[in-house]
């Protein structure tokens, strides 16, 4: 009996809410707009962060759980450099060298070392030209960078060693530069130097990747042998970074100790001197990622809270007007036996319905925006089910919290005075 009565009150409250919306279209629209904006921000942000999390996980997985990177300078969000040795002492760090890469690769605990230089450059084919990312890798780069060569082939060890003018392009660069024609065997100009396309690379997308890399699945990108970039494209060796993969059975900590000892010994650093290079692990990259997106997420939640606050104020205004307009109705209901709890529940359901409609609008807009982001950017944005539940739940809670005062006012009306109200 109680369940049926509760269901009746809910249905009645929803019906009354729609009547209030029809009779107060402008006020209701403003209220729902505030809630919709707040929910839209939450849903769109959650979709983007969810997609970025997936990209980061793929990036870290592609290099392997024990792999780590070596850079000339530290990788940090809080690294502020004004050009002085006090704020950026790493400016005096010597660059990593290919000789050091070979030395690290000869350590018993190391299975492989991939050398990499990230850059930007011009590409031209006939009358089409663009500027895009260019990555120079040593042989075997695909094991670390991920993805597949879906057409043609990767450059060979001999081509990497001799600096052959060959290039692997990703699908986006091939599409923009050569249209629908077969790119294999075509000769393009890279920074004015002719290179022959030998393969087409496909990457599912990357957000984090290497901190200095131009790699991204949906951005035009070319991959050339490292020696070719040094000989023909004037790529700066000061931007060299290394990815190190330990031997199976060797822990990351053991490999890092071996590499650190080798580099410090090779550079003749004394025990008291700090290392003039930076070793970055997957966990450290994840900390940097979490630090950046943690701040970003808090800011966006604050903006969404403003939208929900605007919607909440609108709920108070429209519900107070609704209580005033229906004072006689409340008096009649109380005279017929309606309890304070029944009146309170009715108005709370009405307020929650109002904000839930706004939440539905924001949810649709946020999901649609996530689809556009996923299609037009490298971020595989996808609305997680938890975000949908949270958006609807928070919006309904907002309606009930901000509608509580008008609902309590309605429930406390004296039935005799309410029946006299004109």
Legacy VTK file of the C-alpha trace (Angstrom):
# vtk DataFile Version 3.0
C-alpha trace
ASCII
DATASET POLYDATA
POINTS 422 float
0.000 0.000 0.000
2.795 2.392 0.916
4.681 1.484 -2.284
1.679 2.215 -4.483
1.109 5.497 -2.660
4.765 6.483 -3.140
4.611 5.632 -6.843
1.410 7.664 -7.193
3.057 10.667 -5.518
6.089 10.378 -7.828
3.936 10.183 -10.972
1.774 13.049 -9.748
4.841 15.145 -8.932
6.303 14.544 -12.404
3.000 15.526 -14.008
2.798 18.702 -11.938
6.404 19.518 -12.867
5.563 19.369 -16.573
2.545 21.612 -15.943
4.828 24.095 -14.170
7.253 24.005 -17.096
4.450 24.724 -19.581
3.080 27.599 -17.517
6.511 29.138 -16.754
8.457 28.415 -19.943
11.104 31.148 -19.602
11.895 30.518 -15.922
11.914 26.776 -16.457
14.168 27.101 -19.523
16.700 29.213 -17.596
16.693 26.719 -14.735
17.193 23.749 -17.028
19.889 25.607 -18.985
21.972 26.118 -15.846
21.722 22.441 -14.931
22.366 21.385 -18.552
25.583 23.426 -18.707
26.849 21.882 -15.481
26.033 18.341 -16.599
27.463 18.986 -20.080
30.826 20.007 -18.582
30.928 16.951 -16.311
30.003 14.489 -19.076
32.268 15.981 -21.742
35.188 16.197 -19.309
34.656 12.642 -18.079
34.531 11.361 -21.672
37.765 13.141 -22.578
39.594 12.011 -19.441
38.338 8.447 -19.918
39.656 8.439 -23.497
42.969 9.968 -22.487
43.355 7.346 -19.754
42.976 4.647 -22.401
45.577 6.355 -24.625
48.028 6.686 -21.745
47.553 3.026 -20.847
48.272 2.019 -24.461
51.349 4.251 -24.587
52.846 2.782 -21.440
51.917 -0.753 -22.448
53.548 -0.396 -25.885
56.963 0.239 -24.357
56.634 -2.587 -21.868
56.163 -2.510 -18.095
59.893 -2.492 -17.313
61.067 -0.120 -20.061
62.206 3.399 -19.211
63.424 6.511 -20.999
66.555 8.614 -20.749
66.542 12.355 -21.478
69.064 15.135 -21.358
66.786 17.151 -19.074
64.180 16.300 -16.417
60.544 15.900 -17.399
58.316 17.808 -14.989
55.169 19.955 -14.980
56.690 22.283 -12.410
59.867 22.931 -14.405
60.019 26.737 -14.836
63.109 28.026 -16.603
64.001 31.713 -16.914
67.355 31.045 -18.584
69.495 31.044 -15.452
71.436 28.199 -13.869
69.409 28.577 -10.680
66.060 27.679 -12.269
67.296 25.385 -15.028
70.679 23.863 -14.178
70.029 21.135 -16.747
70.930 23.661 -19.483
74.544 22.655 -18.970
73.805 18.927 -19.281
75.633 17.371 -22.214
73.386 15.714 -24.806
72.989 11.975 -24.986
75.040 10.359 -27.741
74.708 7.373 -30.018
77.935 6.032 -28.528
76.262 6.033 -25.113
73.232 4.310 -26.619
75.492 1.576 -27.992
77.260 1.275 -24.644
73.952 0.901 -22.797
72.835 -1.695 -25.326
75.932 -3.790 -24.544
75.118 -4.025 -20.828
74.179 -7.602 -19.822
70.927 -6.437 -18.216
69.699 -4.544 -21.298
67.847 -6.204 -24.154
67.455 -3.247 -26.519
67.938 0.513 -26.808
65.986 2.702 -29.232
67.346 6.149 -30.096
64.951 8.918 -31.100
64.942 12.567 -32.197
61.649 14.458 -32.483
61.299 17.349 -34.889
58.989 19.224 -37.227
59.517 19.773 -40.931
58.005 20.479 -44.309
56.647 17.836 -46.682
55.899 18.336 -50.368
54.530 16.181 -53.155
53.964 17.917 -56.495
51.771 20.946 -55.715
50.777 19.870 -52.186
52.769 20.913 -49.127
52.354 20.912 -45.359
54.321 21.130 -42.134
54.014 18.174 -39.772
55.783 16.079 -37.156
58.905 14.141 -38.017
60.414 11.396 -35.873
63.848 9.905 -36.433
64.358 6.447 -34.945
67.057 3.851 -34.830
66.293 0.417 -36.239
63.650 -1.550 -34.324
61.695 1.566 -33.312
58.276 0.027 -33.920
58.686 -2.367 -30.975
58.753 0.664 -28.700
56.586 3.202 -30.497
53.762 0.752 -31.185
51.356 0.409 -34.083
51.884 -1.506 -37.291
53.255 -0.978 -40.771
50.017 -1.761 -42.626
51.442 -1.342 -46.135
54.968 -1.714 -47.439
57.751 -2.232 -44.891
59.884 -0.665 -42.198
63.414 0.516 -42.989
66.060 -2.170 -42.685
69.127 -2.234 -40.455
71.326 -1.469 -43.481
69.159 1.531 -44.450
69.281 2.808 -40.881
73.057 2.366 -40.741
73.821 4.063 -44.059
71.321 6.906 -43.709
69.222 5.932 -46.708
66.656 8.517 -47.810
63.613 6.408 -47.078
60.549 7.304 -45.041
57.572 5.614 -43.416
54.489 7.841 -43.342
51.365 7.452 -41.287
47.923 7.271 -42.871
47.102 10.904 -42.184
50.261 12.229 -43.856
49.709 9.948 -46.851
46.089 11.113 -47.171
46.859 14.823 -46.938
49.894 14.737 -49.186
49.029 12.112 -51.790
45.248 11.895 -51.604
43.858 8.504 -52.561
46.842 7.399 -54.660
49.104 4.553 -53.523
51.941 6.183 -51.515
54.400 3.272 -51.798
57.334 4.062 -54.024
56.408 7.735 -54.340
59.167 10.279 -53.878
58.367 13.257 -51.645
60.412 16.219 -50.504
61.194 16.292 -46.779
62.660 19.704 -45.895
63.506 19.985 -49.586
65.356 16.627 -49.699
63.875 13.755 -51.782
62.810 10.702 -49.735
61.121 7.547 -50.994
58.040 6.250 -49.176
58.572 2.586 -48.291
55.768 1.999 -45.790
52.541 3.263 -44.231
52.306 3.214 -40.446
49.101 3.042 -38.437
48.928 4.001 -34.782
45.692 3.815 -32.785
46.423 7.218 -31.290
48.653 8.592 -28.608
48.194 11.375 -26.109
51.128 11.043 -23.794
53.730 9.007 -25.689
57.244 10.417 -25.471
57.277 13.831 -23.834
59.245 15.233 -26.787
57.545 13.225 -29.497
55.292 14.513 -32.247
53.687 11.099 -32.461
49.944 10.978 -32.615
47.673 8.598 -34.420
45.553 11.297 -36.087
48.320 13.848 -36.770
50.327 13.732 -40.006
53.689 12.197 -39.227
56.760 10.878 -40.976
59.344 8.425 -39.614
62.877 8.386 -41.008
66.057 6.553 -39.995
67.987 8.444 -37.338
71.157 8.545 -39.422
69.182 9.928 -42.380
67.851 12.764 -40.216
71.357 13.590 -39.010
72.936 13.520 -42.479
70.246 15.070 -44.648
67.749 16.930 -42.437
70.057 18.668 -39.942
68.264 17.150 -36.944
69.935 18.318 -33.761
71.656 15.519 -31.823
71.065 17.545 -28.650
67.431 16.407 -28.788
68.324 12.721 -28.696
66.443 10.586 -26.195
66.648 6.860 -25.511
64.141 4.144 -24.652
65.692 1.205 -22.811
64.199 -2.278 -22.525
65.669 -4.607 -19.879
66.320 -8.301 -20.433
63.503 -10.604 -19.383
63.908 -11.460 -15.708
65.746 -8.223 -14.898
63.730 -5.743 -12.859
63.380 -2.131 -13.867
65.238 -0.971 -10.755
68.216 -3.244 -11.511
68.377 -2.054 -15.110
68.155 1.598 -14.047
71.008 1.076 -11.575
73.170 -0.486 -14.304
72.396 2.307 -16.801
72.957 5.024 -14.203
76.306 3.529 -13.197
77.373 3.263 -16.844
76.409 6.840 -17.766
77.944 8.362 -14.641
81.124 6.395 -15.183
81.255 7.267 -18.873
80.781 10.942 -18.054
83.343 10.799 -15.226
80.951 12.165 -12.619
82.155 12.133 -9.012
79.959 10.512 -6.338
78.949 13.899 -4.907
77.998 15.353 -8.280
74.371 15.115 -9.456
73.560 13.141 -12.593
73.541 15.269 -15.753
70.794 13.186 -17.376
67.258 12.155 -16.439
65.809 8.651 -16.287
62.019 8.609 -16.510
59.879 5.554 -15.789
56.288 4.830 -16.736
55.215 5.508 -13.165
56.803 8.960 -13.267
55.083 9.749 -16.557
51.804 8.691 -14.977
52.456 10.986 -12.015
53.054 13.891 -14.394
49.871 13.009 -16.243
47.838 12.756 -13.044
49.243 16.050 -11.771
48.258 17.903 -14.919
44.822 16.393 -15.339
44.129 16.507 -11.616
44.335 20.313 -11.697
42.454 20.432 -14.987
39.715 18.176 -13.616
39.261 20.284 -10.470
38.946 23.474 -12.534
36.351 21.939 -14.817
34.400 20.547 -11.875
34.354 24.039 -10.373
32.932 25.404 -13.624
30.297 22.691 -13.694
29.437 23.463 -10.072
28.734 27.066 -11.092
26.271 25.791 -13.701
24.554 23.564 -11.154
24.450 26.470 -8.675
22.741 28.663 -11.267
20.278 25.871 -11.908
19.739 25.428 -8.167
18.947 29.117 -7.664
16.509 28.832 -10.549
14.904 25.836 -8.843
14.342 27.867 -5.669
12.826 30.741 -7.646
10.467 28.669 -9.770
9.424 26.430 -6.877
8.661 29.420 -4.622
6.467 30.836 -7.378
4.843 27.419 -7.770
4.099 27.249 -4.025
2.528 30.726 -4.091
0.416 29.971 -7.161
-0.845 26.678 -5.709
-1.500 27.786 -2.134
-5.241 27.115 -2.378
-4.541 23.707 -3.956
-2.256 22.839 -1.041
-4.984 23.930 1.388
-7.524 21.683 -0.323
-5.134 18.714 -0.294
-4.435 19.203 3.414
-8.151 19.559 4.160
-8.726 16.223 2.404
-6.110 14.500 4.592
-2.768 15.025 2.834
0.083 14.972 5.341
3.043 17.347 5.511
5.278 14.533 4.269
3.040 14.001 1.224
3.176 17.698 0.280
6.929 17.822 0.919
7.563 14.751 -1.232
5.387 16.095 -4.064
7.357 19.338 -4.356
10.709 17.581 -4.047
9.769 15.244 -6.907
8.705 18.271 -8.934
12.071 19.997 -8.332
14.043 16.829 -9.108
12.064 16.361 -12.334
12.891 19.906 -13.420
16.645 19.451 -12.905
16.611 15.937 -14.379
15.209 17.291 -17.643
18.070 19.782 -17.740
20.472 16.951 -16.954
19.103 14.930 -19.868
19.750 17.849 -22.223
23.290 18.283 -20.872
23.903 14.548 -21.075
22.887 14.431 -24.729
25.040 17.460 -25.571
28.028 16.054 -23.663
27.760 12.620 -25.310
27.455 14.206 -28.762
30.496 16.395 -28.071
32.458 13.319 -26.971
31.615 11.648 -30.286
32.874 14.703 -32.189
36.093 14.792 -30.140
36.650 11.104 -30.831
36.152 11.606 -34.567
38.082 14.846 -35.044
40.973 14.510 -32.578
43.455 11.800 -31.451
41.592 11.498 -28.130
39.297 8.422 -28.113
36.684 10.189 -25.974
33.976 7.877 -24.707
31.295 8.618 -22.130
31.715 6.133 -19.264
28.499 4.688 -17.748
29.553 6.010 -14.357
29.494 9.585 -15.688
25.923 9.128 -16.926
24.746 7.796 -13.579
26.641 10.518 -11.689
25.251 13.308 -13.899
21.652 12.189 -13.487
22.099 11.508 -9.775
23.784 14.851 -9.033
21.169 16.775 -11.018
18.299 15.080 -9.188
20.060 15.713 -5.866
20.541 19.362 -6.830
16.826 19.696 -7.492
15.918 18.111 -4.174
18.458 20.106 -2.140
17.531 23.470 -3.640
13.840 22.552 -3.719
13.819 21.582 -0.061
13.107 25.096 1.259
10.094 25.745 -1.018
8.842 22.212 -0.345
9.097 22.709 3.426
7.300 26.047 3.111
4.515 24.339 1.180
4.230 21.492 3.697
3.984 23.921 6.633
1.116 25.981 5.222
-1.908 26.181 7.490
-4.851 24.612 5.590
-7.342 27.243 6.807
-5.103 30.158 5.803
-4.268 28.446 2.512
-7.982 28.069 1.616
-8.476 31.804 2.245
-5.583 32.708 -0.088
-6.600 34.691 -3.175
LINES 1 423
422 0 1 2 3 4 5 6 7 8 9 10 11 12 13 14 15 16 17 18 19 20 21 22 23 24 25 26 27 28 29 30 31 32 33 34 35 36 37 38 39 40 41 42 43 44 45 46 47 48 49 50 51 52 53 54 55 56 57 58 59 60 61 62 63 64 65 66 67 68 69 70 71 72 73 74 75 76 77 78 79 80 81 82 83 84 85 86 87 88 89 90 91 92 93 94 95 96 97 98 99 100 101 102 103 104 105 106 107 108 109 110 111 112 113 114 115 116 117 118 119 120 121 122 123 124 125 126 127 128 129 130 131 132 133 134 135 136 137 138 139 140 141 142 143 144 145 146 147 148 149 150 151 152 153 154 155 156 157 158 159 160 161 162 163 164 165 166 167 168 169 170 171 172 173 174 175 176 177 178 179 180 181 182 183 184 185 186 187 188 189 190 191 192 193 194 195 196 197 198 199 200 201 202 203 204 205 206 207 208 209 210 211 212 213 214 215 216 217 218 219 220 221 222 223 224 225 226 227 228 229 230 231 232 233 234 235 236 237 238 239 240 241 242 243 244 245 246 247 248 249 250 251 252 253 254 255 256 257 258 259 260 261 262 263 264 265 266 267 268 269 270 271 272 273 274 275 276 277 278 279 280 281 282 283 284 285 286 287 288 289 290 291 292 293 294 295 296 297 298 299 300 301 302 303 304 305 306 307 308 309 310 311 312 313 314 315 316 317 318 319 320 321 322 323 324 325 326 327 328 329 330 331 332 333 334 335 336 337 338 339 340 341 342 343 344 345 346 347 348 349 350 351 352 353 354 355 356 357 358 359 360 361 362 363 364 365 366 367 368 369 370 371 372 373 374 375 376 377 378 379 380 381 382 383 384 385 386 387 388 389 390 391 392 393 394 395 396 397 398 399 400 401 402 403 404 405 406 407 408 409 410 411 412 413 414 415 416 417 418 419 420 421
